[in-house]
Amino acid sequence: IPKLDNNVYLVAKVSDYSQYNMLPGQANVIFDGMYVGKTYINPSSHKDELQLSLGKDPNISVDRKVVSDQSGTKMLSSKKEQSFTYEITVRNNKKENVALLIEDHIPVSKNKDIEVSLTDKKGADFDEETGKLSWTVKLKPNSSEKIRFGYMVKSDKNQQLYL
C-alpha cells in the first residue's frame, strides 16, 4: 500500500495447511538464509489459506507521486472541483518473476453535498463502498510498471475538505 508505506512486504500463502499439524505460536522467519524476524502462526484460523508475513523485500521498489499537471482545483459558480491523479511505479530488481498485489484507495463521502468519483482506475478492482483499489501486477526480472489512477471531488465552494 504505497500511500502508507513504500516498502514491499513478502507474504507466504499456504493452502491446505491442516495437513502439516502446526501448533499456534511464534515462528522465526529465515529468508534467503538470513533471519528476518518473527511471525505468528495461527492454524486454528477458519480461512482456506494460511498467510505468513515474511518481512520486507528490498529488491522490489515502489514509488507513489501526484501527477501535478493532471491534478488541481477548478472553481465553478458555487461549486469547487478538485481532481487528483496519482502514479505508482513498481520495479522488480530480482532475477525472477514476481506477482504483486498493490492497494490504494480514494476518499468515500458520506455527505450528500460532497461527491467523489473515480476518473481513472487502469484495470483496478474497485470497491465503491470502501473506495479500495486493487491491482495484481506480474513483473519480469529487472522490469517496471506504472499505474495511474485518479478521482474528482465536487463540493461547496466554501467547504473545507481534508483529503
N, C-alpha and C positions, 0 to 999 in steps of 0.2 A: 504494500500500500504506500506508494511513493509520496502521497500527501503527508503521511505521518512519519515515514522513515525511508531514507534512500538505501537502506541495506536490503539484501535479498536473503530470505531465510529458507533453509532446506527443511522439507517435511517428508518423512517416510510414511507411506501408506501401506499397511499390512492387511490384506484381505484374508478371510477365513482364519483369523488368528486364534480361534478356540482350539485348534489342533496342537498348539505349542504349549499348552498347560502353563501359562505365565501367571505369576503372582503380582498383585498390585504393589507398587513401591517405586522408589527412585532407581534410576539406572544411569551409569556413566555412558557418555556418548564419545565414541572414538571414530574419527572421520579422517580418511587418508593417513592412517597410522598415528594421528595426533589426538590427544584428549581435547575436546572442545567444550565440555560442560556436562551438565546433568539434565535428564528429562524425567518425566513421571509416566509410568506405565499404569494404565487403568483397564485391565482386561474385563472388568465387570460392566463396561460400557455397553449400551444396547444398540450400538451402531454397527453397520456392516463392515466398516474398516476401522482399524486402529491407527490413529495418527500420532507420530512421534516427532517432536521438534528436534532437529539436528544442528541448530545454531546457524550462524551467518555464513554465507558463501561469498568470499571476497573476489571470486573470479567472474561474478556477474555484476555489472554496474547498472544503476538506474538513475535517471535524472528527470525531474518534473519542473517545467517552467511555463510561465504565462507567455502566450504569443501576443505581444503588445500591439502589433498592427491590426489584429483582429479582435481586440478587447477594448472596451471603452463605454462611455456614457453618452446617451442622447436625451435631450430634454424636449418633450412634446408639451403642448399646452398645459395640461395639469398632471401629466404622467412623466415618469422617468424610465428609460430603458437602459439597463446595464447588460452588456454582453461580455462573456468571459470565454476565452479559448485557451486550452492547456495542451502542451505537447509532452508526452512521456517518451523518453528514449531509453531503450534497453539494449545492452551489449553483452554478448556471450564471449568471454575471454578464455573459455575452456577449449579442450581438444576434442570434446564430444558434444553431440546434440543435447539440448535441454528443452524441457517443457515447463513453461511458467504460467502461473495464474496471477494476473495483475488486477488489482481492485482500486477503484476510486469512487467518488460519489459527487452528486450535485445536491444543492440545498432542496429541502422539501418544505413547502409552505402550508401551514395550517390556517393561515389568514386569507380570507377570500379576496382581500384588497391587494394581495401580493401574488403575482402569477409567475411561476418558474417553468420554463420549457426547455427541453433538451433540443439543441440545434444541430449537433453533430455527435455521433457516437461511434463511428468507424468500426462497425461489426461487433460492438459490445452487447452482452446480455444486460438488459436494463430492468431493474425492479422499480416501478413507479412509486410504490408505497414507501420504500426506504431511500430511493434516489441512488441506489448502488449500481455501479457499472462494473462488469467483469469481462476480461479478455483472457482467452487461452492462447498463448503465443508459443510457437515452436521455433527455436533458433538453432542454426547450424553453427559449427565452431567458428570463432572469430568473425561473427556477423552481428548486425544490429538491426533494430526495427523501431520505427517511430509511430506512436499512436497519438492521434489528436481527438479531442472531444471539446464540445462547447455547450454553453447554456445561456439563456437570456432571462433576466429578472425584470418584470414590469411592476412598478409600484407608484404610489402617490409621490408627486414631486418633492414634498416636504418631509416624507417619511425617512427616518434614519434606519439603514439596514446594516447588519454586521454579518458579512459573508465569509 
